[in-house]
């Protein structure tokens, strides 16, 4: 008996020791400087609004588990868009005991009702007001989607749902994700909301946030392979020109079917209708990776900044990503948006916000390094920013292997002949958890004066690539199984010169 007990103890001890490295490895996927929940499931960013010196971030959240369900609005605040403080859940799903229906709190936006047009303010101050989709279902069978509001008079800490909800109901099960903003020229509120199954964005107006009237609709352009949702409409200045343009965003399809992605349309908005600059027979995509979706912009940001936050995931495998039992979901680093114009028209520029730049510290640099095959940097890690300026010269390919360990690597490669930048995660580590996860992302990127400039944000399980000053972005999740974290420069079929290589640690 004693020998049996000893053997049993040793067996249990050995098995417990074997399990620990696996659990540590899974937990290590949690990003260091990208926002992610401490626990449970997270998807779309909601209610992005700046107020009293703080950026408010509400987000789709499951209070009861680490997969999609029980959608509610969680809440966090930040003074610098980098360091976040969690607050109590703002809006919970509701159970209707009379008919056993449940109302989830789907995506939407938040505004500061400075003039108290809604009448919900107190002590001479207007409230913070949330506009969201009430998704009514019975055992997940959809019954209705309509728009509702709630208000807060204590900086978004506690909320009261309007007793007159819903404020906009067209008797549909496909009508969601309202983005509301104040339209100054006509002193009114404007709502853009998706009619997903019709691939359209609908426009409404209101003077008090409670009574809404239809103005116009636009859509059926660009990518219509998937439903349209999470719309946004913002006005952006055009760099170098004394003009502004309106940009309409839609979360829809992806260059590679059947994945979801984001597209945008540039045009004009007169307070009633959106008019695109052209027909958009071909879609213009926001990001060429698989994992940037449902992005929306901040209302009320200081100095009229246009800042966008996107969800790092894809519905084709979202519930399966191997981040462990505790948490699932993260957001891209907030991006500042602008427009440029050339002979081909208007293009969106996306860059990490300046607050991100302020949080970094250079820890490695190299200049004018000629590479004829491979070159390993002495710096290793799994959370950093890598900045590269590459002169491909006569090389056919040039690039960098990141998060490299024996037998696995994420490959960022430039094909000179095709003017094509690709991000290959097919050998990045754990790619077997879902058959739709392993992939290679591609986008056309032209050299500028013979040079390619790349900013690569690497953060445990996140890779964000900004090419040529943010003209092109590629965002992907990766799940390395080893932790060597090597960075390897490479060229193929000829020498390439890495004019500048810098690595930054991120203070978070």
C-alpha distance (Angstrom), angle and dihedral (degrees) to the residues before:
residue distance angle dihedral
X1 . . .
X2 3.81 . .
X3 3.80 91.3 .
X4 3.81 89.7 48.2
X5 3.79 90.9 51.5
X6 3.80 91.6 48.7
X7 3.81 92.0 49.0
X8 3.81 91.0 47.2
X9 3.78 91.4 49.0
X10 3.79 92.7 49.4
X11 3.80 90.9 47.5
X12 3.81 92.6 51.2
X13 3.80 91.2 44.5
X14 3.80 91.3 50.2
X15 3.80 92.7 48.1
X16 3.80 92.6 48.6
X17 3.79 90.3 50.6
X18 3.79 90.1 50.9
X19 3.80 92.3 53.2
X20 3.78 97.2 51.1
X21 3.83 99.1 70.3
X22 3.82 89.7 51.2
X23 3.79 92.1 53.0
X24 3.82 92.7 45.5
X25 3.79 90.6 50.5
X26 3.79 92.0 51.6
X27 3.78 93.8 47.7
X28 3.78 89.6 49.0
X29 3.82 89.2 70.9
X30 3.81 89.7 77.1
X31 3.83 106.6 111.1
X32 3.78 119.8 -115.9
X33 3.82 99.1 -149.1
X34 3.81 104.4 15.3
X35 3.80 116.0 87.7
X36 3.81 114.5 -105.3
X37 3.80 132.8 157.3
X38 3.79 120.9 -96.7
X39 3.77 87.8 -130.3
X40 3.80 143.3 0.0
X41 3.80 133.6 14.2
X42 3.82 126.8 -32.0
X43 3.82 131.3 179.2
X44 3.85 133.2 152.1
X45 3.81 120.9 29.5
X46 3.83 110.0 -123.0
X47 3.79 139.3 -175.1
X48 3.79 97.9 16.1
X49 3.81 105.0 -175.1
X50 3.81 137.7 148.4
X51 3.79 118.3 -136.0
X52 3.83 136.6 160.2
X53 3.80 94.5 -7.9
X54 3.80 96.2 -47.1
X55 3.78 135.8 102.1
X56 3.79 108.7 -136.1
X57 3.78 118.8 -149.5
X58 3.78 119.7 -170.4
X59 3.76 118.4 179.4
X60 3.79 145.0 -177.1
X61 3.80 105.9 -91.8
X62 3.78 140.4 173.7
X63 3.82 107.9 -144.4
X64 3.81 91.1 -166.5
X65 3.78 107.8 47.6
X66 3.79 151.9 -2.5
X67 3.80 97.3 -98.2
X68 3.79 130.6 69.2
X69 3.82 115.8 -71.6
X70 3.83 145.4 92.0
X71 3.79 90.1 44.7
X72 3.80 113.8 -148.6
X73 3.81 135.5 153.3
X74 3.79 116.3 -98.3
X75 3.81 119.3 -168.7
X76 3.80 140.2 -142.2
X77 3.82 134.5 165.0
X78 3.79 135.3 -153.7
X79 3.78 137.3 -178.3
X80 3.81 94.2 -155.7
X81 3.85 107.3 24.6
X82 3.80 88.9 -114.4
X83 3.80 107.3 69.8
X84 3.79 115.0 51.1
X85 3.78 134.0 -164.9
X86 3.78 119.2 -157.0
X87 3.81 119.5 -130.8
X88 3.82 131.0 -170.7
X89 3.80 117.6 -69.9
X90 3.79 106.3 -82.8
X91 3.81 105.1 -156.6
X92 3.80 125.1 19.1
X93 3.78 127.6 -162.6
X94 3.80 113.7 -100.5
X95 3.79 131.8 -130.1
X96 3.80 118.4 -146.7
X97 3.80 103.3 -151.2
X98 3.81 92.6 -171.8
X99 3.80 97.1 66.8
X100 3.83 100.2 8.4
X101 3.80 93.6 -115.6
X102 3.79 122.0 144.0
X103 3.79 126.8 -147.6
X104 3.78 115.9 -151.7
X105 3.80 119.8 -160.5
X106 3.79 102.6 -121.3
X107 3.82 127.6 -172.6
X108 3.79 126.1 -52.2
X109 3.78 144.7 125.5
X110 3.79 142.9 -92.6
X111 3.80 132.3 -134.0
X112 3.79 138.0 -174.2
X113 3.80 106.3 -120.9
X114 3.81 92.7 -152.4
X115 3.81 95.3 170.6
X116 3.81 92.4 44.3
X117 3.80 91.5 -122.5
X118 3.81 88.6 161.3
X119 3.79 94.1 53.9
X120 3.81 91.4 -131.9
X121 3.82 95.5 112.6
X122 3.79 125.7 103.1
X123 3.79 135.8 -152.8
X124 3.78 92.3 19.3
X125 3.82 93.6 -57.0
X126 3.76 128.1 113.0
X127 3.81 119.9 -126.3
X128 3.77 134.0 -116.5
X129 3.78 103.5 -108.4
X130 3.81 129.8 -160.5
X131 3.79 122.9 -153.7
X132 3.79 113.2 -165.1
X133 3.79 143.7 157.8
X134 3.79 115.8 -99.2
X135 3.80 104.1 -145.6
X136 3.79 107.3 -161.2
X137 3.79 117.2 -164.4
X138 3.77 143.3 155.0
X139 3.79 112.6 -139.2
X140 3.83 87.7 -21.7
X141 3.81 93.2 -53.0
X142 3.85 103.7 128.6
X143 3.79 117.0 -118.5
X144 3.80 103.6 167.4
X145 3.79 145.7 -16.4
X146 3.78 117.1 -154.5
X147 3.79 137.7 150.3
X148 3.79 122.4 -98.3
X149 3.80 137.0 173.8
X150 3.79 138.9 -142.6
X151 3.79 130.6 -176.8
X152 3.79 139.4 -149.3
X153 3.80 131.5 -162.7
X154 3.81 97.3 -175.0
X155 3.81 103.1 65.6
X156 3.77 94.1 -80.3
X157 3.80 98.3 -56.5
X158 3.82 96.9 116.5
X159 3.78 127.5 23.6
X160 3.80 140.1 -158.3
X161 3.80 120.2 -156.4
X162 3.80 114.1 -136.7
X163 3.80 112.2 -105.3
X164 3.81 89.7 -141.9
X165 3.82 94.5 61.6
X166 2.94 133.5 173.1
X167 3.80 98.0 55.0
X168 3.81 93.6 -178.6
X169 3.79 123.1 29.7
X170 3.82 125.7 162.1
X171 3.85 93.6 171.9
X172 3.79 94.7 -107.8
X173 3.79 136.8 131.6
X174 3.85 90.5 -149.4
X175 3.81 108.1 57.6
X176 3.78 116.6 104.5
X177 3.81 158.5 129.5
X178 3.85 105.0 53.9
X179 3.80 118.1 -157.0
X180 3.82 110.0 -164.5
X181 3.81 128.5 -171.4
X182 3.80 138.8 163.9
X183 3.82 113.0 -100.6
X184 3.80 103.5 -152.6
X185 3.85 100.7 -167.6
X186 3.80 91.0 63.1
X187 3.83 98.5 25.9
X188 3.77 94.8 -125.4
X189 3.78 143.5 111.1
X190 3.80 118.5 -102.6
X191 3.78 124.8 -157.9
X192 3.80 124.9 -162.7
X193 3.78 112.0 -167.1
X194 3.79 134.2 172.0
X195 3.77 127.9 -112.3
X196 3.81 89.8 -165.9
X197 3.79 101.9 -173.8
X198 3.82 91.7 50.1
X199 3.84 94.8 47.1
X200 3.79 90.7 -124.5
X201 3.78 141.3 125.6
X202 3.81 115.6 -141.0
X203 3.80 124.5 -153.3
X204 3.82 125.9 -145.7
X205 3.81 135.1 174.9
X206 3.80 135.7 -150.5
X207 3.79 139.8 173.9
X208 3.81 95.6 -156.6
X209 3.84 107.8 24.3
X210 3.82 89.3 -115.5
X211 3.81 104.2 72.2
X212 3.79 115.0 52.2
X213 3.82 130.7 -174.0
X214 3.79 128.2 -166.4
X215 3.83 117.5 -110.8
X216 3.80 109.8 169.5
X217 3.78 147.1 -43.6
X218 3.79 136.0 -134.2
X219 3.79 136.4 -177.0
X220 3.79 147.1 84.5
X221 3.82 89.6 120.2
X222 3.76 135.4 110.4
X223 3.79 114.4 7.3
X224 3.81 113.4 7.4
X225 3.80 97.6 160.6
X226 3.81 91.6 106.9
X227 3.80 133.3 28.1
X228 3.80 118.5 -78.8
X229 3.79 117.0 -119.1
X230 3.83 144.6 148.9
X231 3.84 96.4 40.6
X232 3.78 124.8 -169.6
X233 3.81 133.2 -175.8
X234 3.80 122.0 -164.0
X235 3.79 137.6 164.1
X236 3.80 115.7 -126.2
X237 3.80 132.3 -172.9
X238 3.79 117.0 -122.9
X239 3.80 111.3 -124.4
X240 3.79 112.6 -115.1
X241 3.80 94.5 7.3
X242 3.78 132.5 89.4
X243 3.79 93.7 -124.3
X244 3.79 143.7 86.3
X245 3.78 131.0 -146.0
X246 3.79 132.9 -162.4
X247 3.80 119.1 -121.9
X248 3.80 122.2 -157.3
X249 3.81 116.1 -158.6
X250 3.78 127.8 -161.5
X251 3.78 132.2 -178.8
X252 3.78 103.3 -137.0
X253 3.81 136.7 117.2
X254 3.79 133.0 -10.2
X255 3.83 133.7 -129.2
X256 3.81 85.9 -107.0
X257 3.78 113.0 55.4
X258 3.01 135.3 -107.2
X259 3.79 94.5 22.2
X260 3.79 124.8 99.5
X261 3.80 122.4 -117.9
X262 3.79 142.8 148.3
X263 3.80 134.5 -89.0
X264 3.79 134.9 -176.8
X265 3.80 139.0 -154.8
X266 3.82 126.7 -154.7
X267 3.80 120.0 -147.2
X268 3.80 144.8 102.9
X269 3.80 134.2 -61.3
X270 3.80 121.1 -159.9
X271 3.78 97.2 -174.3
X272 3.79 92.0 -90.5
X273 3.78 110.0 48.6
X274 3.79 140.8 14.9
X275 3.81 116.6 -125.5
X276 3.83 116.1 -168.5
X277 3.79 120.8 -143.1
X278 3.81 90.6 -121.6
X279 3.80 140.6 -3.2
X280 3.82 97.1 -85.2
X281 3.77 93.6 -142.2
X282 3.80 85.3 164.1
X283 3.82 118.5 47.8
X284 3.79 123.2 -116.4
X285 3.78 109.6 -145.4
X286 3.76 126.8 -146.2
X287 3.81 97.1 -150.9
X288 3.79 130.7 8.7
X289 3.80 96.8 -150.7
X290 3.79 124.6 91.3
X291 3.79 96.2 -119.7
X292 3.80 112.1 61.5
X293 3.78 112.0 90.2
X294 3.83 145.3 142.5
X295 3.80 91.1 22.2
X296 3.81 118.1 172.3
X297 3.80 134.7 175.0
X298 3.78 134.9 -114.8
X299 3.78 121.0 -98.4
X300 3.79 118.4 -141.2
X301 3.83 96.1 10.1
X302 3.83 112.1 169.4
X303 3.82 119.6 -97.4
X304 3.80 88.9 17.2
X305 3.79 90.8 -77.5
X306 3.80 116.5 173.8
X307 3.79 107.1 -141.5
X308 3.80 123.4 174.4
X309 3.82 130.8 -165.2
X310 3.81 123.1 -164.2
X311 3.80 136.1 -168.3
X312 3.81 116.4 -110.7
X313 3.78 102.4 -137.1
X314 3.80 144.4 67.5
X315 3.79 127.1 -126.8
X316 3.81 91.1 -131.3
X317 3.83 90.1 74.3
X318 3.82 105.0 -0.1
X319 3.81 97.5 124.3
X320 3.81 92.4 47.3
X321 3.82 104.8 53.3
X322 3.84 107.2 128.9
X323 3.80 100.6 -122.5
X324 3.79 94.6 128.8
X325 3.77 135.0 -106.2
X326 3.79 98.4 -63.6
X327 3.82 107.7 59.4
X328 3.79 141.3 7.9
X329 3.82 127.0 -174.6
X330 3.81 140.6 41.7
X331 3.81 140.6 -170.7
X332 3.77 131.0 -122.7
X333 3.79 117.6 -112.4
X334 3.84 106.5 -82.9
X335 3.81 109.8 -91.4
X336 3.79 128.1 -145.7
X337 3.80 112.8 -139.7
X338 3.81 132.4 -147.5
X339 3.80 139.2 154.2
X340 3.80 132.5 -120.7
X341 3.79 127.7 -170.3
X342 3.79 131.8 -148.5
X343 3.79 137.9 151.3
X344 3.81 90.0 -66.2
X345 3.78 94.5 54.3
X346 3.80 134.2 -108.9
X347 3.78 124.2 -15.2
X348 3.76 131.3 -171.5
X349 3.80 119.4 -121.5
X350 3.81 119.3 -155.2
X351 3.80 124.1 -169.2
X352 3.78 134.4 165.2
X353 3.80 108.3 -95.6
X354 3.81 116.7 -93.6
X355 3.81 89.2 -111.0
X356 3.79 87.1 67.7
X357 3.80 91.0 54.4
X358 3.80 89.7 52.2
X359 3.82 90.7 54.2
X360 3.80 96.0 57.8
X361 3.81 130.7 91.5
X362 3.79 124.4 -165.3
X363 3.81 111.2 -118.1
X364 3.83 102.1 164.5
X365 3.80 137.5 22.5
X366 3.78 138.4 176.8
X367 3.79 131.7 174.1
X368 3.80 138.5 -162.9
X369 3.79 94.8 2.6
X370 3.81 113.9 169.0
X371 3.79 112.8 -148.9
X372 3.77 123.0 -169.5
X373 3.80 97.2 171.4
X374 3.81 120.1 -12.4
X375 3.79 136.4 -21.8
X376 3.82 124.8 -171.5
X377 3.78 119.1 -144.8
X378 3.78 116.3 -134.3
X379 3.80 89.3 -132.1
X380 3.80 115.9 87.9
X381 3.78 130.4 -179.6
X382 3.78 148.3 116.5
X383 3.82 102.0 -125.0
X384 3.82 119.8 51.7
X385 3.79 145.6 89.6
X386 3.79 119.6 -97.4
X387 3.80 119.6 -159.4
X388 3.80 119.7 -166.6
X389 3.78 136.5 179.6
X390 3.80 108.8 -169.4
X391 3.80 129.5 -169.8
X392 3.82 102.6 -166.4
X393 3.79 92.4 -168.7
X394 3.79 108.7 173.6
X395 3.80 94.7 -17.5
X396 3.79 116.3 118.8
X397 3.80 92.0 -146.9
X398 3.78 135.0 15.0
X399 3.76 133.2 174.0
X400 3.77 149.3 106.6
X401 3.79 137.4 -80.9
X402 3.81 111.3 -141.9
X403 3.80 132.5 -170.7
X404 3.79 85.0 19.1
X405 3.77 121.9 175.8
X406 3.77 132.1 153.5
X407 3.78 107.4 -54.6
X408 3.81 97.7 0.4
X409 3.77 139.0 71.9
X410 3.80 143.1 149.1
X411 3.80 107.4 -125.3
X412 3.80 124.8 -149.6
X413 3.81 106.4 -172.1
X414 3.80 135.9 175.3
X415 3.81 118.4 -151.3
X416 3.81 105.7 -154.3
X417 3.80 96.2 -165.4
X418 3.80 93.7 51.3
X419 3.81 96.5 35.2
X420 3.80 84.9 -129.6
X421 3.78 131.9 147.2
X422 3.80 116.6 -159.2
X423 3.79 136.2 -174.8
X424 3.79 112.6 -156.5
X425 3.81 118.2 -164.4
X426 3.79 97.7 163.0
X427 3.82 90.0 108.5
X428 3.80 97.8 29.2
X429 3.82 96.4 115.8
X430 3.79 125.1 -88.6
X431 3.81 103.7 28.7
X432 3.81 97.9 143.1
X433 3.81 100.4 80.6
X434 3.81 90.3 89.9
X435 3.84 127.9 13.1
X436 3.82 91.2 -135.2
X437 3.81 94.8 56.9
X438 3.86 104.8 76.8
X439 3.78 107.1 80.3
X440 3.79 148.2 140.1
X441 3.80 117.6 -128.4
X442 3.81 120.0 -153.2
X443 3.78 137.0 -171.9
X444 3.78 136.5 168.3
X445 3.80 111.2 -108.4
X446 3.81 122.7 171.7
X447 3.77 123.0 -147.9
X448 3.80 116.6 -113.7
X449 3.79 111.9 -138.7
X450 3.79 87.5 -20.3
X451 3.81 93.0 -53.7
X452 3.79 136.5 110.3
X453 3.78 118.0 -155.5
X454 3.81 119.2 -161.1
X455 3.78 134.6 -177.7
X456 3.80 110.8 -167.3
X457 3.80 119.9 -170.9
X458 3.80 110.0 -159.5
X459 3.78 118.8 -174.3
X460 3.81 117.8 164.7
X461 3.82 97.0 -79.9
X462 3.82 100.0 6.4
X463 3.81 130.6 84.9
X464 3.82 119.4 -178.1
X465 3.81 118.1 179.8
X466 3.82 123.1 -164.0
X467 3.80 112.1 -172.3
X468 3.82 125.6 -161.1
X469 3.77 97.7 -7.4
X470 3.80 95.6 -39.2
X471 3.81 98.9 -51.5
X472 3.81 88.2 127.9
X473 3.80 130.2 23.1
X474 3.80 132.5 -169.2
X475 3.81 118.9 -171.6
X476 3.81 124.1 -174.9
X477 3.77 141.4 161.2
X478 3.81 118.1 -129.6
X479 3.80 131.4 -177.1
X480 3.81 112.9 -155.6
X481 3.80 115.3 -163.9
X482 3.80 94.1 -158.7
X483 3.77 129.0 53.4
X484 3.81 107.5 -144.7
X485 3.81 91.2 113.1
X486 3.79 96.3 -162.3
X487 3.82 121.6 176.0
X488 3.79 114.2 -149.5
X489 3.80 127.2 -175.5
X490 3.79 115.8 -152.4
X491 3.79 145.1 178.6
X492 3.78 130.7 -172.7
X493 3.82 131.7 -153.4
X494 3.79 94.6 5.0
X495 3.79 143.4 8.2
X496 3.78 122.9 -63.7
X497 3.78 125.4 -167.9
X498 3.79 119.2 -138.1
X499 3.79 97.4 -152.2
X500 3.76 93.3 -171.8
X501 3.78 134.2 6.4
X502 3.79 122.0 -179.0
X503 3.78 132.8 172.0
X504 3.80 121.8 -160.9
X505 3.77 129.2 -165.0
X506 3.82 112.3 -141.5
X507 3.78 118.1 -132.3
X508 3.77 108.4 -141.1
